[in-house]
Amino acid sequence: MEKYQHLLFEKIKQQISSWFDDRPDELVDHAEVYQFLHSIKGTSGTIHLGGLLFVSSKLLDRLEANEGLKWQKDDLREFLFELISLSYEYEHFKESDYKKNEPCCGDVPLIQIIDDDVTMLILLKEALEDKGWMVMTNTEPDKAVSLYYDLQPDCLVIDVDLPSKNGFQLLESIQLHNHKQFIPKVVISSQIDRITRMNAYEMGADDFIEKPIDMEEFLVRINRQLQRKQIFDQSVLIDELTQVYNRRFLSDQMERYLKDFERTGTSFSVGILDLDYFKKINDTYGHLTGDKVLEAFALFLKEQTRSTDIVFRYGGEEFVVLFPRTNDQEAAEVAKRILEGFSKVEFKEQGQSFHVSFSAGIYMANNSTEGSLDILKKADQALYEAKEKGRACVESANEAMLPANKILNVSVIDDDAIIRTLLVRVLQNIDTDKVLLNIESYENGEKFFEAARLEEEGKHFLILDGVMPVMDGIEVLGKVKSAENASQVNVLMLTGRKTEYDIARALKLGADDYVTKPFSITELQARIQRLIQRMF
């Protein structure tokens, strides 16, 4: 069955390449698009690709309203984006390795889905992310449980019919080791008999949803569970494990500080502190040791901060410190002093000793138009810079506004039609404030240079595949960086090469950042946005 599934997705890729590469200037007939989607719908249903069946059926319904239309390429790309995205995600699907390296998202909830139906898993993830929620996905139960303990999601969605360990066993295990934390659990299953439903509730499920899933109803019911979680979280102000304030109280305090600033002009600073390589501690010594480290760090923060400073646990291994009547330089000095002290604390476990450091981002609120989320995002951007510089350091970021009406020439160079189409769509939807993006895509380096793209006036940002026919990505990078205007060109490498030598070579030749394939579209979008902001 898996063989036929891969063949179908290869057929999709070939058709996309034909439309957007082989016939770039031709209009596409309505009948051709209809035949393509009708074929996908029929085949996907036969070979158990439920998510692909759902998407192709939805597109066919929408297609009826456009009967007789000849499609422009940009319109067709937009129309097929969900199908193209699903094709990419399926081809590169892997277990979620969720990393908190994106800008913090305020009170955006995190949802974990455990299901072995990959296309439906992808579809549920996309639907939930369209609501603005963060999602991590798993098909492997053991890894899913480890991530559950590491990240404490706001809602768990679990399929009963898992191959190696059924959902009931997973629920039972989680209930026994849940540290008394309230996390709603939603069971999904094609088995809808009374015994199955009763077992789900007895094992700790808060809701039961039958397959095939009605997407609108699914989203409403998940939202309801998230509301229950929010009500529970709002009823307490102290984090149970670390005994410092929680993120709910952080929101209240931020609003109070902002009102004081608006009234009196008294600025304040925010620091986000993230323990370095914390997952490695959990993986090496277990989650109980990880909890001990968190408790020790929270206690150290309370002892070493000033009496006026307030410490919060923001989530996982992230903590926030509010520094009232303090500028960013003063707050950074406090954070550096705490870093120096905590890095010397010795932890002993299983006959071994280890030390723990942290990375920190500082931001001083000095603009009455900023909200609490804006301030936390800027502090988090500074935290990201600290991690990029090797961790165990403190960075401060009080940014100037971007210049008005700047134009940035963005070029996507990749031989994979699916990835090119995805990246163009991602770029078209990036919020770059006052920077206007002039976007073009090329299937190889030769076509990029033949178009004399680098001769266009202004700054350039290249998203460059590292491995391509005709001209290898490293060769393209070398030629770009030897151009007269090389100082005006920033390059993000997409590479399947995972060896340190290849990555080091790309960076040495002048690449500004790299992303290893397969990549998360959401993570890549955040990475691109940060790089573009840094250019201005």
C-alpha positions as CSV (number, residue, x, y, z in Angstrom):
1,M,0.0,0.0,0.0
2,E,2.8,2.4,0.9
3,K,4.3,1.9,-2.6
4,Y,1.1,3.1,-4.2
5,Q,0.8,6.1,-1.9
6,H,4.3,7.3,-2.8
7,L,3.5,6.8,-6.5
8,L,0.4,9.0,-6.2
9,F,2.4,11.8,-4.6
10,E,5.0,11.5,-7.3
11,K,2.3,11.9,-9.9
12,I,1.2,15.1,-8.1
13,K,4.7,16.5,-8.1
14,Q,5.2,15.7,-11.9
15,Q,1.9,17.5,-12.7
16,I,2.9,20.6,-10.6
17,S,6.3,20.7,-12.3
18,S,4.6,20.5,-15.8
19,W,2.3,23.4,-15.1
20,F,4.8,25.7,-13.4
21,D,8.1,24.8,-15.0
22,D,7.6,23.3,-18.4
23,R,4.7,25.6,-19.4
24,P,5.2,28.7,-17.3
25,D,3.5,31.1,-19.6
26,E,0.6,28.9,-20.7
27,L,-2.9,29.2,-19.3
28,V,-4.3,25.9,-17.8
29,D,-7.7,24.7,-18.9
30,H,-10.4,24.1,-16.4
31,A,-10.9,20.5,-17.7
32,E,-7.2,19.7,-17.1
33,V,-7.4,20.8,-13.5
34,Y,-10.7,18.9,-13.0
35,Q,-9.3,15.7,-14.4
36,F,-6.2,16.0,-12.2
37,L,-8.2,16.4,-9.0
38,H,-10.8,13.8,-9.9
39,S,-8.0,11.2,-10.5
40,I,-6.4,12.1,-7.1
41,K,-9.7,11.8,-5.3
42,G,-10.5,8.4,-6.7
43,T,-7.0,6.9,-6.1
44,S,-6.5,8.4,-2.6
45,G,-9.8,6.9,-1.3
46,T,-8.7,3.5,-2.6
47,I,-5.2,3.5,-1.0
48,H,-6.3,4.9,2.4
49,L,-5.0,8.4,2.2
50,G,-7.9,10.0,4.1
51,G,-6.4,13.5,4.3
52,L,-5.6,13.6,0.6
53,L,-9.1,12.4,-0.2
54,F,-10.5,15.2,2.0
55,V,-8.5,17.9,0.3
56,S,-9.1,16.8,-3.3
57,S,-12.8,16.5,-2.6
58,K,-12.9,20.0,-1.2
59,L,-11.0,21.4,-4.2
60,L,-13.3,19.6,-6.6
61,D,-16.3,21.2,-4.9
62,R,-14.7,24.7,-5.2
63,L,-13.8,24.0,-8.8
64,E,-17.5,23.8,-9.9
65,A,-17.8,27.5,-9.3
66,N,-15.0,28.1,-11.8
67,E,-16.2,26.0,-14.7
68,G,-14.8,27.0,-18.1
69,L,-12.1,29.2,-16.5
70,K,-8.6,29.2,-17.9
71,W,-6.2,29.5,-15.0
72,Q,-3.4,32.0,-14.6
73,K,-0.4,30.5,-12.9
74,D,-0.5,32.6,-9.7
75,D,-4.3,31.9,-9.3
76,L,-3.7,28.2,-9.8
77,R,-0.8,28.1,-7.4
78,E,-3.0,29.8,-4.8
79,F,-6.0,27.4,-5.5
80,L,-3.8,24.3,-5.2
81,F,-1.8,25.5,-2.3
82,E,-3.4,23.1,0.3
83,L,-2.8,20.2,-2.0
84,I,0.8,21.2,-2.7
85,S,1.4,21.8,1.0
86,L,0.0,18.4,1.9
87,S,2.2,16.7,-0.8
88,Y,5.3,18.3,0.6
89,E,4.4,17.5,4.2
90,Y,3.7,13.8,3.3
91,E,7.0,13.4,1.4
92,H,9.0,14.9,4.2
93,F,6.9,13.8,7.2
94,K,8.8,12.9,10.3
95,E,8.0,12.8,14.0
96,S,7.7,16.3,15.5
97,D,10.9,17.4,17.2
98,Y,9.4,20.5,18.7
99,K,11.9,23.3,19.5
100,K,11.1,26.6,21.2
101,N,13.3,28.6,18.9
102,E,10.5,30.7,17.4
103,P,9.3,34.0,18.8
104,C,7.1,33.5,21.8
105,C,3.5,33.6,21.1
106,G,1.9,35.0,24.2
107,D,-1.0,32.8,25.3
108,V,-1.2,30.7,22.1
109,P,-2.0,27.1,23.2
110,L,0.1,24.1,22.2
111,I,-1.8,21.0,21.0
112,Q,-0.3,17.5,20.7
113,I,-1.7,15.0,18.2
114,I,-0.9,11.3,18.2
115,D,-2.1,9.3,15.2
116,D,-0.6,6.9,12.7
117,D,-2.6,8.1,9.7
118,V,-0.1,10.5,8.3
119,T,-2.3,12.4,5.8
120,M,-5.0,12.9,8.4
121,L,-2.4,13.9,10.9
122,I,-1.1,16.5,8.5
123,L,-4.6,17.8,7.8
124,L,-5.6,18.1,11.5
125,K,-2.3,19.9,12.1
126,E,-3.0,22.4,9.4
127,A,-6.6,23.0,10.5
128,L,-5.5,23.7,14.0
129,E,-2.7,26.0,13.0
130,D,-5.1,27.9,10.8
131,K,-6.9,28.8,14.0
132,G,-3.6,30.3,15.3
133,W,-2.8,27.4,17.6
134,M,0.6,25.7,17.8
135,V,0.7,22.0,17.0
136,M,3.1,19.1,17.4
137,T,2.4,15.7,15.8
138,N,3.6,12.1,16.5
139,T,3.0,8.7,15.1
140,E,5.3,6.9,17.5
141,P,3.7,6.5,21.0
142,D,7.0,6.3,23.0
143,K,8.4,9.5,21.6
144,A,5.0,11.2,22.0
145,V,4.9,10.4,25.7
146,S,8.4,11.9,26.2
147,L,7.4,15.1,24.4
148,Y,4.2,15.2,26.4
149,Y,6.2,15.3,29.6
150,D,8.8,17.7,28.3
151,L,6.3,20.3,26.9
152,Q,3.1,19.9,28.9
153,P,0.7,20.7,26.0
154,D,-2.6,22.5,26.5
155,C,-4.6,19.8,24.9
156,L,-3.8,16.2,23.8
157,V,-5.5,14.5,20.8
158,I,-4.9,10.8,20.6
159,D,-6.1,8.0,18.3
160,V,-7.1,4.8,19.9
161,D,-5.9,2.6,17.0
162,L,-2.1,3.0,17.2
163,P,0.0,0.1,15.9
164,S,2.6,-0.6,18.7
165,K,0.7,0.7,21.8
166,N,-3.0,1.5,21.7
167,G,-4.4,4.9,22.8
168,F,-5.9,3.4,26.0
169,Q,-2.5,2.2,27.2
170,L,-1.0,5.6,26.4
171,L,-3.8,7.4,28.3
172,E,-3.4,5.2,31.3
173,S,0.4,5.8,31.4
174,I,-0.1,9.6,31.2
175,Q,-2.7,9.6,33.9
176,L,-0.4,7.8,36.3
177,H,2.5,10.3,35.8
178,N,0.8,13.6,35.1
179,H,2.1,15.5,38.1
180,K,-1.5,16.6,38.9
181,Q,-1.5,19.0,36.0
182,F,-4.8,19.5,34.2
183,I,-4.4,18.8,30.5
184,P,-7.6,18.0,28.4
185,K,-7.4,14.8,26.5
186,V,-9.5,14.1,23.4
187,V,-9.7,10.6,22.0
188,I,-10.4,10.0,18.3
189,S,-11.4,6.7,16.8
190,S,-13.2,4.9,14.0
191,Q,-14.5,2.5,16.7
192,I,-17.5,4.2,18.1
193,D,-19.2,1.4,20.0
194,R,-20.3,1.9,23.6
195,I,-17.5,-0.1,25.2
196,T,-14.8,1.8,23.3
197,R,-16.3,5.1,24.4
198,M,-16.6,4.0,28.0
199,N,-13.0,2.8,28.1
200,A,-11.9,6.1,26.8
201,Y,-13.6,8.1,29.5
202,E,-12.5,5.7,32.2
203,M,-8.9,6.1,31.1
204,G,-9.1,9.9,31.5
205,A,-10.5,11.2,28.2
206,D,-12.3,14.5,28.4
207,D,-14.0,14.1,25.0
208,F,-14.5,11.4,22.3
209,I,-14.6,12.2,18.6
210,E,-15.4,9.6,15.9
211,K,-13.7,9.2,12.6
212,P,-14.2,10.2,9.8
213,I,-13.8,13.6,11.4
214,D,-16.1,16.5,10.7
215,M,-13.5,19.3,10.7
216,E,-15.7,22.2,11.8
217,E,-17.1,20.2,14.7
218,F,-13.6,19.0,15.6
219,L,-12.3,22.6,15.8
220,V,-15.2,23.7,17.9
221,R,-14.7,20.8,20.4
222,I,-11.0,21.4,20.6
223,N,-11.6,25.1,21.2
224,R,-14.0,24.1,24.1
225,Q,-11.3,22.0,25.7
226,L,-8.8,24.9,25.4
227,Q,-11.3,27.2,27.1
228,R,-11.6,24.8,30.0
229,K,-7.8,24.7,30.3
230,Q,-7.6,28.5,30.3
231,I,-10.3,28.8,33.0
232,F,-8.3,26.3,35.1
233,D,-5.0,28.1,34.6
234,Q,-6.6,31.4,35.5
235,S,-7.8,30.1,38.8
236,V,-4.2,29.8,40.1
237,L,-1.3,32.2,40.1
238,I,1.6,30.0,41.3
239,D,3.4,27.4,39.2
240,E,3.0,24.1,41.1
241,L,6.5,22.7,40.4
242,T,8.7,25.8,40.8
243,Q,6.6,27.9,43.2
244,V,7.2,31.1,41.2
245,Y,4.4,33.0,39.5
246,N,2.9,31.5,36.4
247,R,2.3,33.1,33.0
248,R,-1.3,34.0,33.8
249,F,0.0,36.4,36.6
250,L,2.7,37.6,34.1
251,S,0.0,38.9,31.8
252,D,-1.7,40.7,34.6
253,Q,1.6,42.3,35.8
254,M,2.6,43.3,32.2
255,E,-0.7,45.1,31.7
256,R,-0.2,47.0,35.1
257,Y,3.3,48.0,34.1
258,L,2.2,49.2,30.7
259,K,-0.5,51.3,32.3
260,D,2.0,52.8,34.7
261,F,4.3,53.6,31.8
262,E,1.5,55.3,29.9
263,R,0.6,57.4,32.9
264,T,4.0,58.2,34.4
265,G,6.5,57.5,31.6
266,T,8.4,55.0,33.9
267,S,10.0,52.4,31.7
268,F,10.6,48.8,32.6
269,S,12.5,45.8,31.2
270,V,11.7,42.2,30.6
271,G,14.1,39.3,30.5
272,I,13.3,35.8,29.0
273,L,15.7,33.1,30.4
274,D,15.9,29.7,28.8
275,L,17.9,26.8,30.3
276,D,20.5,25.6,27.8
277,Y,20.2,22.0,26.5
278,F,17.5,21.1,29.0
279,K,16.1,18.3,26.9
280,K,19.5,16.6,27.1
281,I,19.2,16.6,30.9
282,N,15.8,14.9,30.7
283,D,17.0,12.4,28.1
284,T,20.2,11.6,30.1
285,Y,18.9,11.6,33.7
286,G,15.1,11.4,33.4
287,H,12.3,13.9,33.9
288,L,12.5,13.8,37.7
289,T,16.1,15.2,37.5
290,G,14.9,17.8,35.0
291,D,12.2,18.8,37.6
292,K,14.9,19.2,40.3
293,V,16.9,21.5,38.0
294,L,13.8,23.6,37.3
295,E,13.1,23.9,41.0
296,A,16.7,24.8,41.8
297,F,16.8,27.4,39.0
298,A,13.6,29.0,40.1
299,L,14.9,29.2,43.7
300,F,18.2,30.7,42.5
301,L,16.3,33.4,40.5
302,K,14.2,34.4,43.5
303,E,17.3,34.6,45.7
304,Q,19.5,36.4,43.3
305,T,17.1,39.0,41.8
306,R,16.4,42.2,43.5
307,S,13.5,42.6,45.9
308,T,11.5,44.7,43.3
309,D,12.0,42.1,40.5
310,I,9.3,39.5,39.8
311,V,10.1,36.0,38.6
312,F,7.6,33.9,36.5
313,R,7.7,30.5,34.9
314,Y,6.7,31.1,31.3
315,G,6.6,27.4,30.3
316,G,8.8,24.4,30.2
317,E,12.4,25.6,30.9
318,E,11.6,29.2,30.1
319,F,11.4,31.9,32.8
320,V,10.6,35.6,32.7
321,V,11.8,38.3,35.0
322,L,10.2,41.7,35.2
323,F,12.6,44.5,36.1
324,P,10.6,47.6,37.2
325,R,12.1,51.1,36.7
326,T,15.1,49.4,35.0
327,N,16.7,50.0,31.5
328,D,17.9,47.2,29.3
329,Q,21.6,47.7,30.2
330,E,20.9,47.4,33.9
331,A,18.6,44.4,33.4
332,A,21.3,42.7,31.3
333,E,23.9,43.2,34.0
334,V,21.6,41.5,36.6
335,A,21.0,38.6,34.2
336,K,24.7,38.2,33.5
337,R,25.4,38.2,37.2
338,I,22.8,35.5,37.7
339,L,24.2,33.5,34.7
340,E,27.7,33.6,36.2
341,G,26.4,32.4,39.6
342,F,24.1,29.6,38.4
343,S,26.6,28.2,35.9
344,K,28.8,27.3,39.0
345,V,26.0,25.4,40.7
346,E,26.9,21.6,40.7
347,F,24.1,19.0,40.2
348,K,24.8,15.4,41.1
349,E,22.8,12.5,39.7
350,Q,23.5,8.8,39.1
351,G,27.1,9.2,40.2
352,Q,27.7,12.0,37.8
353,S,27.9,15.7,38.2
354,F,26.9,18.4,35.7
355,H,26.4,22.2,35.4
356,V,23.6,24.1,33.7
357,S,23.7,27.5,32.0
358,F,21.0,29.6,30.4
359,S,20.5,32.0,27.5
360,A,18.7,35.3,28.0
361,G,17.0,38.0,26.0
362,I,16.3,41.5,27.4
363,Y,14.0,44.2,26.1
364,M,13.2,47.6,27.7
365,A,9.6,48.7,27.1
366,N,9.8,52.4,26.1
367,N,7.0,52.8,23.6
368,S,3.4,53.4,24.8
369,T,2.0,51.8,21.6
370,E,3.5,48.4,22.4
371,G,1.4,45.7,24.0
372,S,2.7,43.0,26.3
373,L,2.9,40.5,23.4
374,D,5.0,42.9,21.4
375,I,7.4,43.3,24.3
376,L,7.7,39.6,24.9
377,K,8.4,39.0,21.2
378,K,11.2,41.4,21.2
379,A,12.8,39.9,24.3
380,D,12.4,36.5,22.6
381,Q,14.1,37.7,19.5
382,A,17.1,38.8,21.7
383,L,17.0,35.3,23.3
384,Y,17.2,33.8,19.8
385,E,20.3,35.9,19.1
386,A,21.8,34.6,22.4
387,K,21.3,31.0,21.3
388,E,22.7,31.7,17.8
389,K,25.8,33.1,19.5
390,G,26.4,29.8,21.3
391,R,24.1,30.0,24.3
392,A,25.2,30.9,27.9
393,C,25.0,34.6,27.2
394,V,22.7,37.6,27.5
395,E,21.6,39.7,24.6
396,S,19.6,43.0,24.6
397,A,17.4,44.2,21.7
398,N,15.9,47.6,21.7
399,E,15.2,48.0,18.0
400,A,14.6,51.0,15.9
401,M,11.6,51.1,13.5
402,L,12.2,49.8,10.0
403,P,12.7,52.4,7.3
404,A,9.7,53.2,5.2
405,N,9.1,51.7,1.8
406,K,12.2,49.5,1.4
407,I,12.2,47.0,-1.4
408,L,13.9,43.6,-1.0
409,N,14.5,41.4,-4.0
410,V,13.8,37.8,-2.9
411,S,14.9,34.9,-5.1
412,V,14.0,31.2,-4.5
413,I,16.4,28.8,-6.3
414,D,15.5,25.1,-5.9
415,D,15.0,22.3,-8.4
416,D,12.0,20.9,-6.5
417,A,8.8,22.4,-7.9
418,I,6.8,21.6,-4.8
419,I,9.3,23.4,-2.5
420,R,9.6,26.4,-4.9
421,T,5.8,26.8,-5.0
422,L,5.5,26.4,-1.2
423,L,8.3,29.0,-0.6
424,V,6.7,31.6,-3.0
425,R,3.4,31.2,-1.2
426,V,5.1,31.5,2.2
427,L,7.0,34.6,1.2
428,Q,3.8,36.2,-0.2
429,N,2.2,35.9,3.2
430,I,5.1,37.1,5.4
431,D,4.4,40.3,7.4
432,T,7.5,42.4,6.8
433,D,6.1,45.7,8.1
434,K,7.4,48.4,5.7
435,V,9.6,46.2,3.5
436,L,8.1,45.3,0.1
437,L,9.2,41.9,-1.3
438,N,9.9,41.5,-5.0
439,I,9.7,37.7,-5.3
440,E,11.0,35.5,-8.2
441,S,11.7,31.7,-8.3
442,Y,14.2,29.7,-10.4
443,E,14.6,26.0,-10.9
444,N,18.4,26.2,-11.0
445,G,21.4,28.5,-10.7
446,E,21.9,29.0,-14.4
447,K,18.5,30.4,-14.9
448,F,19.0,32.7,-11.9
449,F,22.2,34.2,-13.4
450,E,20.7,34.3,-16.9
451,A,17.9,36.5,-15.5
452,A,20.6,39.0,-14.3
453,R,18.6,39.0,-11.0
454,L,21.5,40.4,-9.0
455,E,21.7,43.4,-11.2
456,E,18.4,44.7,-9.9
457,E,18.8,47.6,-7.6
458,G,18.5,47.2,-3.9
459,K,19.2,44.5,-1.3
460,H,18.8,40.8,-2.2
461,F,17.7,37.8,-0.2
462,L,18.3,34.3,-1.7
463,I,16.7,31.1,-0.5
464,L,19.1,28.6,-2.1
465,D,18.9,24.8,-2.3
466,G,22.3,23.3,-1.5
467,V,22.0,20.3,-3.8
468,M,20.9,20.9,-7.4
469,P,21.7,19.6,-10.9
470,V,23.3,21.9,-13.5
471,M,24.9,24.2,-10.8
472,D,25.4,22.9,-7.2
473,G,24.1,25.2,-4.5
474,I,27.6,25.7,-3.1
475,E,28.8,26.8,-6.6
476,V,25.9,29.3,-6.9
477,L,26.7,30.6,-3.4
478,G,30.4,31.1,-4.3
479,K,29.5,33.0,-7.5
480,V,27.0,35.2,-5.6
481,K,29.4,36.1,-2.9
482,S,32.1,37.1,-5.5
483,A,29.7,39.5,-7.2
484,E,30.3,43.3,-6.9
485,N,27.2,43.8,-4.7
486,A,27.9,40.8,-2.5
487,S,27.6,42.9,0.6
488,Q,23.9,43.6,-0.4
489,V,23.1,39.9,-0.6
490,N,21.9,37.6,2.2
491,V,21.6,33.9,1.7
492,L,19.6,31.2,3.5
493,M,20.7,27.7,2.4
494,L,18.3,24.8,2.3
495,T,20.4,21.7,2.7
496,G,19.9,18.0,2.9
497,R,23.6,17.7,3.8
498,K,23.7,17.2,7.5
499,T,27.5,16.8,8.0
500,E,29.3,19.6,9.9
501,Y,31.8,19.9,7.0
502,D,29.1,20.8,4.4
503,I,27.4,23.2,6.7
504,A,30.7,24.8,7.7
505,R,31.7,25.1,4.1
506,A,28.4,26.9,3.2
507,L,28.8,29.3,6.2
508,K,32.4,29.9,5.3
509,L,31.5,30.9,1.7
510,G,29.1,33.5,3.1
511,A,25.7,31.9,3.8
512,D,23.9,33.8,6.5
513,D,21.9,30.9,7.8
514,Y,20.9,27.3,6.8
515,V,17.9,25.1,7.3
516,T,18.2,21.3,7.0
517,K,15.6,19.5,4.9
518,P,13.0,18.4,5.6
519,F,11.9,21.6,7.3
520,S,8.8,22.8,9.1
521,I,7.0,25.4,7.0
522,T,6.0,27.3,10.1
523,E,9.5,27.3,11.5
524,L,11.0,28.3,8.1
525,Q,8.6,31.2,7.8
526,A,9.6,32.5,11.2
527,R,13.3,32.0,10.3
528,I,12.9,33.9,7.0
529,Q,11.0,36.7,8.7
530,R,13.8,37.2,11.3
531,L,16.5,37.2,8.6
532,I,14.7,39.8,6.6
533,Q,14.1,42.0,9.7
534,R,17.8,41.7,10.5
535,M,18.7,43.1,7.1
536,F,17.0,46.4,7.7
